[in-house]
Amino acid sequence: MSAKEFPKKAIFICNGSKCGKHKEIKKYFKHTIKEQGLKHEIEVFNIECSDRCKCAPIVYNQSENQWHEKVTLSQAEKIMEKLKA
């Protein structure tokens, strides 16, 4: 059995009832990763409700160990730039 390669960086997006309504954030990350050929470097995961609904949408950047709240598309672009660096 061969070893599975996993990306070194990951984005975790809360998929709770309020965060899950912000589908454009997840769509942006997935589209950008695919478009820029970063699929083997960065992966996107859904996480269960983080119980921080007042701060929706919540995004966790694994490579920098940072939580982001009330993420806008502009902030998502900045997160993506850091991940690509």
N, CA, C and O atoms as a GROMACS GRO file, in nm:
protein
  340
    1MET      N    1   0.084  -0.118   0.000
    1MET     CA    2   0.000   0.000   0.000
    1MET      C    3   0.089   0.124   0.000
    1MET      O    4   0.177   0.137   0.085
    2SER      N    5   0.067   0.214  -0.092
    2SER     CA    6   0.150   0.334  -0.101
    2SER      C    7   0.102   0.440  -0.001
    2SER      O    8  -0.015   0.445   0.037
    3ALA      N    9   0.196   0.521   0.038
    3ALA     CA   10   0.165   0.628   0.134
    3ALA      C   11   0.087   0.738   0.064
    3ALA      O   12   0.121   0.777  -0.048
    4LYS      N   13  -0.015   0.788   0.129
    4LYS     CA   14  -0.096   0.898   0.076
    4LYS      C   15  -0.028   1.028   0.108
    4LYS      O   16   0.012   1.053   0.222
    5GLU      N   17  -0.014   1.114   0.007
    5GLU     CA   18   0.044   1.246   0.029
    5GLU      C   19  -0.067   1.342   0.069
    5GLU      O   20  -0.174   1.344   0.009
    6PHE      N   21  -0.040   1.420   0.171
    6PHE     CA   22  -0.135   1.519   0.217
    6PHE      C   23  -0.075   1.657   0.199
    6PHE      O   24   0.045   1.676   0.217
    7PRO      N   25  -0.158   1.754   0.165
    7PRO     CA   26  -0.108   1.891   0.152
    7PRO      C   27  -0.051   1.941   0.285
    7PRO      O   28  -0.095   1.899   0.392
    8LYS      N   29   0.047   2.031   0.277
    8LYS     CA   30   0.110   2.084   0.397
    8LYS      C   31   0.027   2.195   0.460
    8LYS      O   32   0.045   2.228   0.577
    9LYS      N   33  -0.063   2.254   0.382
    9LYS     CA   34  -0.144   2.365   0.431
    9LYS      C   35  -0.291   2.330   0.416
    9LYS      O   36  -0.331   2.256   0.326
   10ALA      N   37  -0.373   2.386   0.506
   10ALA     CA   38  -0.516   2.358   0.502
   10ALA      C   39  -0.596   2.478   0.548
   10ALA      O   40  -0.552   2.559   0.629
   11ILE      N   41  -0.716   2.487   0.494
   11ILE     CA   42  -0.813   2.588   0.534
   11ILE      C   43  -0.933   2.513   0.588
   11ILE      O   44  -0.988   2.426   0.520
   12PHE      N   45  -0.974   2.546   0.709
   12PHE     CA   46  -1.091   2.484   0.769
   12PHE      C   47  -1.202   2.589   0.775
   12PHE      O   48  -1.183   2.698   0.829
   13ILE      N   49  -1.317   2.556   0.719
   13ILE     CA   50  -1.428   2.649   0.713
   13ILE      C   51  -1.544   2.593   0.793
   13ILE      O   52  -1.587   2.480   0.770
   14CYS      N   53  -1.594   2.673   0.887
   14CYS     CA   54  -1.708   2.630   0.967
   14CYS      C   55  -1.827   2.610   0.874
   14CYS      O   56  -1.852   2.691   0.785
   15ASN      N   57  -1.900   2.502   0.896
   15ASN     CA   58  -2.015   2.470   0.813
   15ASN      C   59  -2.143   2.472   0.895
   15ASN      O   60  -2.242   2.409   0.859
   16GLY      N   61  -2.141   2.546   1.008
   16GLY     CA   62  -2.260   2.559   1.092
   16GLY      C   63  -2.370   2.634   1.019
   16GLY      O   64  -2.350   2.680   0.907
   17SER      N   65  -2.485   2.648   1.082
   17SER     CA   66  -2.601   2.707   1.015
   17SER      C   67  -2.577   2.851   0.967
   17SER      O   68  -2.623   2.888   0.859
   18LYS      N   69  -2.507   2.932   1.045
   18LYS     CA   70  -2.481   3.070   1.002
   18LYS      C   71  -2.360   3.078   0.910
   18LYS      O   72  -2.365   3.146   0.807
   19CYS      N   73  -2.252   3.012   0.944
   19CYS     CA   74  -2.132   3.014   0.859
   19CYS      C   75  -2.160   2.950   0.724
   19CYS      O   76  -2.112   2.997   0.621
   20GLY      N   77  -2.237   2.843   0.724
   20GLY     CA   78  -2.267   2.770   0.602
   20GLY      C   79  -2.343   2.851   0.499
   20GLY      O   80  -2.345   2.816   0.381
   21LYS      N   81  -2.405   2.960   0.543
   21LYS     CA   82  -2.479   3.047   0.450
   21LYS      C   83  -2.384   3.127   0.362
   21LYS      O   84  -2.425   3.180   0.259
   22HIS      N   85  -2.259   3.138   0.402
   22HIS     CA   86  -2.160   3.216   0.330
   22HIS      C   87  -2.083   3.127   0.232
   22HIS      O   88  -1.961   3.112   0.243
   23LYS      N   89  -2.155   3.068   0.140
   23LYS     CA   90  -2.096   2.971   0.047
   23LYS      C   91  -1.992   3.032  -0.046
   23LYS      O   92  -1.906   2.961  -0.098
   24GLU      N   93  -1.998   3.164  -0.067
   24GLU     CA   94  -1.904   3.229  -0.158
   24GLU      C   95  -1.760   3.221  -0.108
   24GLU      O   96  -1.666   3.222  -0.187
   25ILE      N   97  -1.743   3.214   0.024
   25ILE     CA   98  -1.608   3.205   0.082
   25ILE      C   99  -1.545   3.070   0.046
   25ILE      O  100  -1.433   3.064  -0.004
   26LYS      N  101  -1.618   2.962   0.073
   26LYS     CA  102  -1.567   2.828   0.041
   26LYS      C  103  -1.546   2.815  -0.109
   26LYS      O  104  -1.446   2.760  -0.154
   27LYS      N  105  -1.641   2.865  -0.186
   27LYS     CA  106  -1.631   2.858  -0.332
   27LYS      C  107  -1.506   2.932  -0.381
   27LYS      O  108  -1.437   2.884  -0.472
   28TYR      N  109  -1.476   3.047  -0.322
   28TYR     CA  110  -1.357   3.123  -0.361
   28TYR      C  111  -1.230   3.041  -0.336
   28TYR      O  112  -1.146   3.029  -0.425
   29PHE      N  113  -1.217   2.985  -0.214
   29PHE     CA  114  -1.096   2.907  -0.183
   29PHE      C  115  -1.081   2.789  -0.277
   29PHE      O  116  -0.974   2.768  -0.334
   30LYS      N  117  -1.187   2.711  -0.295
   30LYS     CA  118  -1.180   2.592  -0.381
   30LYS      C  119  -1.147   2.629  -0.525
   30LYS      O  120  -1.064   2.564  -0.589
   31HIS      N  121  -1.212   2.733  -0.576
   31HIS     CA  122  -1.188   2.776  -0.714
   31HIS      C  123  -1.044   2.824  -0.733
   31HIS      O  124  -0.978   2.788  -0.830
   32THR      N  125  -0.995   2.905  -0.639
   32THR     CA  126  -0.860   2.960  -0.650
   32THR      C  127  -0.755   2.849  -0.642
   32THR      O  128  -0.659   2.849  -0.719
   33ILE      N  129  -0.774   2.757  -0.551
   33ILE     CA  130  -0.679   2.645  -0.536
   33ILE      C  131  -0.674   2.564  -0.665
   33ILE      O  132  -0.566   2.529  -0.713
   34LYS      N  133  -0.790   2.534  -0.721
   34LYS     CA  134  -0.795   2.456  -0.845
   34LYS      C  135  -0.736   2.535  -0.962
   34LYS      O  136  -0.655   2.483  -1.038
   35GLU      N  137  -0.777   2.660  -0.974
   35GLU     CA  138  -0.732   2.745  -1.086
   35GLU      C  139  -0.581   2.765  -1.086
   35GLU      O  140  -0.519   2.771  -1.193
   36GLN      N  141  -0.522   2.776  -0.968
   36GLN     CA  142  -0.379   2.804  -0.958
   36GLN      C  143  -0.294   2.677  -0.940
   36GLN      O  144  -0.174   2.686  -0.913
   37GLY      N  145  -0.357   2.562  -0.954
   37GLY     CA  146  -0.284   2.436  -0.946
   37GLY      C  147  -0.223   2.407  -0.810
   37GLY      O  148  -0.114   2.351  -0.801
   38LEU      N  149  -0.294   2.447  -0.704
   38LEU     CA  150  -0.241   2.431  -0.568
   38LEU      C  151  -0.304   2.314  -0.492
   38LEU      O  152  -0.290   2.303  -0.371
   39LYS      N  153  -0.374   2.228  -0.565
   39LYS     CA  154  -0.448   2.118  -0.501
   39LYS      C  155  -0.360   2.028  -0.415
   39LYS      O  156  -0.406   1.975  -0.314
   40HIS      N  157  -0.235   2.011  -0.453
   40HIS     CA  158  -0.144   1.924  -0.377
   40HIS      C  159  -0.073   1.999  -0.265
   40HIS      O  160   0.001   1.940  -0.187
   41GLU      N  161  -0.096   2.130  -0.256
   41GLU     CA  162  -0.033   2.213  -0.153
   41GLU      C  163  -0.130   2.262  -0.046
   41GLU      O  164  -0.093   2.275   0.071
   42ILE      N  165  -0.255   2.288  -0.086
   42ILE     CA  166  -0.354   2.344   0.005
   42ILE      C  167  -0.485   2.268  -0.011
   42ILE      O  168  -0.530   2.242  -0.123
   43GLU      N  169  -0.546   2.230   0.102
   43GLU     CA  170  -0.673   2.159   0.099
   43GLU      C  171  -0.776   2.233   0.183
   43GLU      O  172  -0.742   2.296   0.284
   44VAL      N  173  -0.903   2.226   0.142
   44VAL     CA  174  -1.012   2.291   0.213
   44VAL      C  175  -1.096   2.185   0.282
   44VAL      O  176  -1.133   2.084   0.221
   45PHE      N  177  -1.125   2.208   0.410
   45PHE     CA  178  -1.206   2.116   0.489
   45PHE      C  179  -1.324   2.190   0.551
   45PHE      O  180  -1.313   2.306   0.588
   46ASN      N  181  -1.437   2.120   0.562
   46ASN     CA  182  -1.549   2.171   0.640
   46ASN      C  183  -1.530   2.125   0.783
   46ASN      O  184  -1.484   2.014   0.807
   47ILE      N  185  -1.565   2.211   0.878
   47ILE     CA  186  -1.566   2.169   1.018
   47ILE      C  187  -1.708   2.189   1.070
   47ILE      O  188  -1.784   2.271   1.018
   48GLU      N  189  -1.742   2.114   1.172
   48GLU     CA  190  -1.873   2.128   1.234
   48GLU      C  191  -1.885   2.265   1.298
   48GLU      O  192  -1.787   2.338   1.308
   49CYS      N  193  -2.002   2.298   1.341
   49CYS     CA  194  -2.027   2.428   1.403
   49CYS      C  195  -1.922   2.458   1.511
   49CYS      O  196  -1.896   2.376   1.599
   50SER      N  197  -1.864   2.576   1.501
   50SER     CA  198  -1.761   2.616   1.598
   50SER      C  199  -1.822   2.693   1.716
   50SER      O  200  -1.750   2.735   1.806
   51ASP      N  201  -1.954   2.709   1.714
   51ASP     CA  202  -2.029   2.776   1.821
   51ASP      C  203  -1.984   2.922   1.838
   51ASP      O  204  -1.981   2.974   1.949
   52ARG      N  205  -1.950   2.984   1.728
   52ARG     CA  206  -1.913   3.126   1.727
   52ARG      C  207  -1.997   3.198   1.622
   52ARG      O  208  -1.946   3.274   1.540
   53CYS      N  209  -2.127   3.172   1.626
   53CYS     CA  210  -2.219   3.218   1.523
   53CYS      C  211  -2.220   3.370   1.506
   53CYS      O  212  -2.247   3.420   1.397
   54LYS      N  213  -2.193   3.444   1.612
   54LYS     CA  214  -2.191   3.590   1.602
   54LYS      C  215  -2.075   3.638   1.515
   54LYS      O  216  -2.074   3.752   1.470
   55CYS      N  217  -1.980   3.551   1.490
   55CYS     CA  218  -1.859   3.587   1.414
   55CYS      C  219  -1.858   3.524   1.274
   55CYS      O  220  -1.754   3.524   1.209
   56ALA      N  221  -1.970   3.473   1.229
   56ALA     CA  222  -1.977   3.402   1.100
   56ALA      C  223  -1.943   3.492   0.984
   56ALA      O  224  -1.976   3.611   0.985
   57PRO      N  225  -1.877   3.438   0.884
   57PRO     CA  226  -1.823   3.303   0.872
   57PRO      C  227  -1.684   3.292   0.934
   57PRO      O  228  -1.605   3.387   0.932
   58ILE      N  229  -1.657   3.176   0.988
   58ILE     CA  230  -1.530   3.146   1.056
   58ILE      C  231  -1.441   3.064   0.963
   58ILE      O  232  -1.486   2.966   0.902
   59VAL      N  233  -1.315   3.104   0.953
   59VAL     CA  234  -1.216   3.032   0.872
   59VAL      C  235  -1.091   3.013   0.958
   59VAL      O  236  -1.045   3.107   1.024
   60TYR      N  237  -1.037   2.891   0.956
   60TYR     CA  238  -0.913   2.862   1.027
   60TYR      C  239  -0.804   2.832   0.925
   60TYR      O  240  -0.821   2.746   0.839
   61ASN      N  241  -0.693   2.904   0.935
   61ASN     CA  242  -0.578   2.888   0.847
   61ASN      C  243  -0.476   2.802   0.922
   61ASN      O  244  -0.410   2.850   1.014
   62GLN      N  245  -0.465   2.676   0.884
   62GLN     CA  246  -0.380   2.580   0.956
   62GLN      C  247  -0.233   2.614   0.948
   62GLN      O  248  -0.160   2.594   1.045
   63SER      N  249  -0.188   2.666   0.837
   63SER     CA  250  -0.044   2.689   0.825
   63SER      C  251   0.006   2.800   0.917
   63SER      O  252   0.123   2.800   0.957
   64GLU      N  253  -0.081   2.893   0.951
   64GLU     CA  254  -0.041   3.003   1.040
   64GLU      C  255  -0.107   2.995   1.177
   64GLU      O  256  -0.087   3.082   1.262
   65ASN      N  257  -0.186   2.890   1.198
   65ASN     CA  258  -0.256   2.870   1.325
   65ASN      C  259  -0.337   2.994   1.363
   65ASN      O  260  -0.328   3.044   1.475
   66GLN      N  261  -0.418   3.042   1.266
   66GLN     CA  262  -0.496   3.163   1.289
   66GLN      C  263  -0.644   3.138   1.260
   66GLN      O  264  -0.680   3.075   1.160
   67TRP      N  265  -0.728   3.189   1.350
   67TRP     CA  266  -0.872   3.190   1.329
   67TRP      C  267  -0.910   3.326   1.273
   67TRP      O  268  -0.858   3.428   1.317
   68HIS      N  269  -1.000   3.327   1.177
   68HIS     CA  270  -1.049   3.451   1.118
   68HIS      C  271  -1.200   3.454   1.134
   68HIS      O  272  -1.268   3.353   1.111
   69GLU      N  273  -1.254   3.569   1.172
   69GLU     CA  274  -1.398   3.581   1.190
   69GLU      C  275  -1.455   3.684   1.094
   69GLU      O  276  -1.386   3.775   1.048
   70LYS      N  277  -1.584   3.669   1.065
   70LYS     CA  278  -1.656   3.758   0.973
   70LYS      C  279  -1.578   3.777   0.844
   70LYS      O  280  -1.559   3.889   0.796
   71VAL      N  281  -1.533   3.666   0.788
   71VAL     CA  282  -1.448   3.667   0.670
   71VAL      C  283  -1.525   3.718   0.547
   71VAL      O  284  -1.632   3.667   0.514
   72THR      N  285  -1.467   3.817   0.482
   72THR     CA  286  -1.520   3.870   0.357
   72THR      C  287  -1.438   3.812   0.242
   72THR      O  288  -1.334   3.750   0.265
   73LEU      N  289  -1.483   3.833   0.120
   73LEU     CA  290  -1.404   3.786   0.005
   73LEU      C  291  -1.268   3.853   0.002
   73LEU      O  292  -1.168   3.791  -0.035
   74SER      N  293  -1.262   3.980   0.040
   74SER     CA  294  -1.135   4.052   0.045
   74SER      C  295  -1.039   3.988   0.145
   74SER      O  296  -0.921   3.971   0.117
   75GLN      N  297  -1.091   3.951   0.262
   75GLN     CA  298  -1.008   3.884   0.363
   75GLN      C  299  -0.967   3.745   0.314
   75GLN      O  300  -0.854   3.702   0.339
   76ALA      N  301  -1.057   3.676   0.246
   76ALA     CA  302  -1.025   3.543   0.193
   76ALA      C  303  -0.909   3.553   0.094
   76ALA      O  304  -0.822   3.465   0.092
   77GLU      N  305  -0.908   3.658   0.014
   77GLU     CA  306  -0.798   3.678  -0.080
   77GLU      C  307  -0.666   3.698  -0.007
   77GLU      O  308  -0.563   3.646  -0.049
   78LYS      N  309  -0.668   3.772   0.104
   78LYS     CA  310  -0.546   3.794   0.183
   78LYS      C  311  -0.499   3.665   0.248
   78LYS      O  312  -0.379   3.638   0.253
   79ILE      N  313  -0.593   3.586   0.297
   79ILE     CA  314  -0.559   3.456   0.357
   79ILE      C  315  -0.493   3.368   0.251
   79ILE      O  316  -0.393   3.301   0.278
   80MET      N  317  -0.550   3.368   0.132
   80MET     CA  318  -0.498   3.286   0.023
   80MET      C  319  -0.356   3.330  -0.016
   80MET      O  320  -0.271   3.246  -0.042
   81GLU      N  321  -0.332   3.459  -0.020
   81GLU     CA  322  -0.198   3.510  -0.052
   81GLU      C  323  -0.096   3.463   0.050
   81GLU      O  324   0.016   3.426   0.013
   82LYS      N  325  -0.133   3.464   0.178
   82LYS     CA  326  -0.041   3.415   0.282
   82LYS      C  327  -0.014   3.266   0.265
   82LYS      O  328   0.099   3.220   0.283
   83LEU      N  329  -0.117   3.191   0.229
   83LEU     CA  330  -0.100   3.047   0.212
   83LEU      C  331  -0.010   3.014   0.094
   83LEU      O  332   0.065   2.916   0.098
   84LYS      N  333  -0.016   3.094  -0.010
   84LYS     CA  334   0.066   3.070  -0.129
   84LYS      C  335   0.213   3.106  -0.107
   84LYS      O  336   0.302   3.057  -0.177
   85ALA      N  337   0.239   3.192  -0.009
   85ALA     CA  338   0.377   3.238   0.015
   85ALA      C  339   0.463   3.131   0.075
   85ALA      O  340   0.581   3.153   0.101
   0.00000   0.00000   0.00000
